[in-house]
């Protein structure tokens, strides 16, 4: 875990806790995701103003947890290109390890043309650079497709997870994003990605209202795509130019 500011640590400690088991009712495997991007220095004040509306997930005494992911794509980078080209129905496949829990899942995220995201996952012992037969069969059954998959990028970040006290709503806050592959390495130390997960988008959410008051609007962004652009030199990125400019401006 990279260094977390003392102000941010303090505000996280002020939040009431919720256990991982208690969070079962808001897993929201089928949901609407809404993202926002901010600078890390702005996070502590935001948490202070919404602390009465949310509880923070605590795992083995940790309120800031570490996630490590290995993403897969085809040799032609189909999943990346589908996102870049604005394809409505698209897929992402990754193995994700929840470090503090020592739990690992093969996860498939599928987005439809209506803005809904469905996440399907299966527990596996650990990372698989070469997907095992059981994992390949799971992917084929879930996607109804046969892909030639290879590992393309590693991603690690810290996450704070909040649960709305009054509504079926979950909020993830990702910071210290790091990407690596084949000796190439990129860290976004000041970038924070806030992701609101709801059954359907609700503008009355406390976090939406708080961000709106600061003129921070929803912003579509993919950690996977940004990471790929950070590591690979030969990717088409015309449609992501504005996003890269905004991220560089925020993190400057």
CORDA-V974396 format. One record per residue. RES is the residue in one small letter. SS is DSSP state (hx for helix, st for strand, lp for the rest). D_LAST is the distance of its C-alpha to the last C-alpha in Angstrom with 1 decimal. Layout:
# CORDA-V974396
[[RES;SS;D_LAST] [RES;SS;D_LAST]]
This chain:
# CORDA-V974396
[[x;lp;21.1] [x;lp;17.9] [x;lp;17.7] [x;lp;17.7] [x;lp;17.2] [x;hx;20.6] [x;hx;19.9] [x;hx;19.3] [x;hx;22.3] [x;hx;24.4] [x;hx;23.8] [x;hx;24.6] [x;hx;27.8] [x;hx;28.8] [x;lp;29.1] [x;st;32.6] [x;st;32.9] [x;st;34.3] [x;st;35.6] [x;lp;34.9] [x;lp;38.5] [x;hx;38.3] [x;hx;35.4] [x;hx;37.8] [x;hx;38.4] [x;hx;34.9] [x;lp;34.2] [x;lp;34.0] [x;lp;34.5] [x;st;35.0] [x;st;32.5] [x;st;30.0] [x;st;26.4] [x;st;23.7] [x;st;20.0] [x;st;17.1] [x;st;13.3] [x;st;11.4] [x;st;8.9] [x;hx;11.0] [x;hx;11.7] [x;hx;13.4] [x;hx;15.7] [x;hx;18.2] [x;hx;19.2] [x;hx;19.7] [x;hx;21.9] [x;hx;23.8] [x;hx;24.8] [x;hx;26.0] [x;lp;27.6] [x;lp;31.1] [x;lp;30.9] [x;st;29.7] [x;st;30.8] [x;st;28.7] [x;st;30.1] [x;st;31.2] [x;st;32.3] [x;lp;34.4] [x;lp;32.8] [x;st;29.2] [x;lp;27.0] [x;lp;23.9] [x;st;25.1] [x;st;24.2] [x;st;24.6] [x;st;25.1] [x;st;25.8] [x;st;27.4] [x;st;27.2] [x;st;30.1] [x;st;30.6] [x;st;33.3] [x;lp;33.5] [x;lp;32.7] [x;lp;29.6] [x;hx;31.4] [x;hx;29.2] [x;hx;25.9] [x;hx;27.7] [x;hx;29.3] [x;hx;26.0] [x;hx;24.5] [x;lp;27.8] [x;lp;27.8] [x;lp;30.9] [x;lp;32.0] [x;lp;33.7] [x;st;31.5] [x;st;31.4] [x;st;29.2] [x;st;30.9] [x;st;29.6] [x;st;30.9] [x;st;29.1] [x;st;29.9] [x;st;29.5] [x;lp;29.4] [x;lp;30.7] [x;lp;33.4] [x;lp;34.2] [x;st;34.7] [x;st;34.0] [x;st;34.3] [x;st;34.5] [x;st;32.7] [x;st;33.0] [x;st;31.0] [x;st;32.7] [x;st;31.5] [x;lp;34.1] [x;lp;34.2] [x;lp;34.3] [x;lp;30.8] [x;st;32.5] [x;st;31.3] [x;st;33.9] [x;st;33.2] [x;st;36.1] [x;st;36.1] [x;st;38.6] [x;st;38.6] [x;lp;38.7] [x;lp;39.2] [x;lp;36.0] [x;lp;33.8] [x;lp;35.8] [x;lp;34.4] [x;lp;37.6] [x;lp;38.4] [x;lp;41.8] [x;hx;44.5] [x;hx;44.2] [x;hx;40.5] [x;hx;41.2] [x;hx;44.0] [x;hx;41.7] [x;hx;39.2] [x;hx;42.1] [x;hx;43.7] [x;hx;40.6] [x;hx;39.4] [x;lp;42.9] [x;lp;41.4] [x;lp;41.8] [x;lp;38.6] [x;lp;38.3] [x;st;35.4] [x;st;33.5] [x;st;30.5] [x;st;27.3] [x;st;24.4] [x;st;23.8] [x;st;21.3] [x;st;20.9] [x;st;19.1] [x;st;20.0] [x;st;21.5] [x;st;22.7] [x;st;25.5] [x;st;27.0] [x;st;30.3] [x;st;31.4] [x;lp;34.5] [x;lp;36.2] [x;lp;35.2] [x;lp;35.0] [x;st;31.2] [x;st;28.8] [x;st;25.1] [x;st;22.9] [x;st;19.5] [x;st;17.8] [x;st;15.1] [x;st;14.5] [x;st;15.1] [x;st;16.5] [x;st;18.4] [x;st;21.0] [x;st;24.1] [x;lp;26.4] [x;lp;24.4] [x;st;21.1] [x;st;18.3] [x;st;14.8] [x;st;12.9] [x;st;10.1] [x;st;10.1] [x;st;8.0] [x;st;9.4] [x;st;12.8] [x;st;15.4] [x;st;18.3] [x;st;21.5] [x;st;24.6] [x;st;27.9] [x;st;31.0] [x;lp;34.3] [x;lp;33.4] [x;lp;30.5] [x;lp;31.2] [x;lp;29.3] [x;lp;30.9] [x;lp;29.0] [x;hx;27.6] [x;hx;24.1] [x;hx;24.2] [x;hx;25.6] [x;hx;23.0] [x;hx;20.1] [x;hx;22.0] [x;hx;22.5] [x;lp;18.8] [x;lp;18.8] [x;lp;17.1] [x;lp;19.3] [x;lp;20.3] [x;lp;18.2] [x;lp;19.8] [x;lp;17.9] [x;lp;19.5] [x;hx;18.2] [x;hx;21.0] [x;hx;20.0] [x;hx;16.3] [x;hx;17.6] [x;hx;20.3] [x;hx;18.0] [x;hx;16.0] [x;hx;19.3] [x;lp;21.8] [x;lp;21.8] [x;lp;24.7] [x;lp;23.8] [x;lp;24.1] [x;lp;20.9] [x;hx;21.8] [x;hx;21.6] [x;hx;18.2] [x;hx;16.4] [x;hx;15.3] [x;hx;14.0] [x;hx;12.0] [x;hx;10.5] [x;hx;9.9] [x;hx;8.4] [x;hx;5.9] [x;hx;5.3] [x;hx;5.7] [x;hx;3.8] [x;lp;0.0]]
